[in-house]
Amino acid sequence: MSEHPKYLWWNGEPVAWADATVHVSDIAWSATGAVFEGIRAYWNEEQEELYVFRLHEHMQRLKDSSKMVRLPIDVTVDDLIEITVELLRRNGSREDTYIFPLVYFGGARTGRSDPAKLRGDLLITTDPRPSHLGTGVKQRAKMSSWTRISDNVMPPRVKNISNYRNGQLATYEVKLDGYDVALLLGPDGKVSEAPGACVMFVKNDQLITPDPASGILESITRDSIMTLAREDLGMPVIERRVDRTELYTADEIFLCGTMAEITPIVEIDRFQMGDGGIGPVTSELERLFTEAVRGNEPKRESWRTAVEASA
């Protein structure tokens, strides 16, 4: 397997990996306001087809984020979709793949303080990234002492590179304490999210998750899981403020997001969830989600963008 793809997309054209360079003096400020998306594409071996998961929604969120940080890009959502599909074809992607579109300050070294001079440069890269769906992965979580950022500080609904420092600090803290993943509380002391992932839990046959006002990224995966729970499992789904102690007595808890996919949490602050295994609702949602992203569920066809496999 190659260490990197053959091509990436950079400012209007496919560029060979080795030719995509910038001067070292341009990197310091370019990422502070940069926005991005993390997108997964899933390979279906039987169909020999690659399916990009909810590509339109991801690219719309990229456009929304770039607007919020005043880094406009002169491409439409349809353009971004076409570019991504063509890039995957050029790179001959025939395996689970992670797609990383990034909009960053062009010429940030000199123009970063004047909104009239801001220029958004667009970079899209692809890399092999195996899915952990169906592998039985489980994690132990701890409430971090760090507080989640809020809308009037650094808006969490903007997928901004700088926002992720908040989650990094929490992750480093809990991993040094021997845990796998952090959970963050908001300024109001209510549950917000994990670094890069949303929290969902099952209690009394209901699926409950912190609402968008709880400082979460409005996750596309989260929206998909809520849809599956409502429409396929017939479960009530509740979005509301959540106390940390509610998690300690939950029947099941899992994280969801592009990187997390569906990741069961079996312990929080040394409180065991259920019997310490993956719960039945989590297992069924994981199965349904896997069928949808792999292209085996025709009802969810609108969630997938097919990429014709290259020879």
Secondary structure as GFF3:
##gff-version 3
##sequence-region A 1 311
A	DSSP	beta_strand	7	10	.	.	.	ID=ss1
A	DSSP	beta_strand	13	16	.	.	.	ID=ss2
A	DSSP	three_ten_helix	17	19	.	.	.	ID=ss3
A	DSSP	three_ten_helix	24	26	.	.	.	ID=ss4
A	DSSP	alpha_helix	27	30	.	.	.	ID=ss5
A	DSSP	beta_strand	35	36	.	.	.	ID=ss6
A	DSSP	beta_strand	39	44	.	.	.	ID=ss7
A	DSSP	beta_strand	49	53	.	.	.	ID=ss8
A	DSSP	alpha_helix	55	68	.	.	.	ID=ss9
A	DSSP	alpha_helix	77	90	.	.	.	ID=ss10
A	DSSP	beta_strand	97	105	.	.	.	ID=ss11
A	DSSP	alpha_helix	108	111	.	.	.	ID=ss12
A	DSSP	three_ten_helix	115	117	.	.	.	ID=ss13
A	DSSP	beta_strand	120	128	.	.	.	ID=ss14
A	DSSP	beta_strand	139	147	.	.	.	ID=ss15
A	DSSP	three_ten_helix	161	163	.	.	.	ID=ss16
A	DSSP	alpha_helix	164	176	.	.	.	ID=ss17
A	DSSP	beta_strand	181	185	.	.	.	ID=ss18
A	DSSP	beta_strand	198	203	.	.	.	ID=ss19
A	DSSP	beta_strand	206	210	.	.	.	ID=ss20
A	DSSP	three_ten_helix	212	214	.	.	.	ID=ss21
A	DSSP	alpha_helix	220	231	.	.	.	ID=ss22
A	DSSP	beta_strand	237	240	.	.	.	ID=ss23
A	DSSP	alpha_helix	244	248	.	.	.	ID=ss24
A	DSSP	beta_strand	252	257	.	.	.	ID=ss25
A	DSSP	beta_strand	261	268	.	.	.	ID=ss26
A	DSSP	beta_strand	271	272	.	.	.	ID=ss27
A	DSSP	alpha_helix	280	294	.	.	.	ID=ss28
A	DSSP	three_ten_helix	298	303	.	.	.	ID=ss29
A	DSSP	beta_strand	304	308	.	.	.	ID=ss30
###
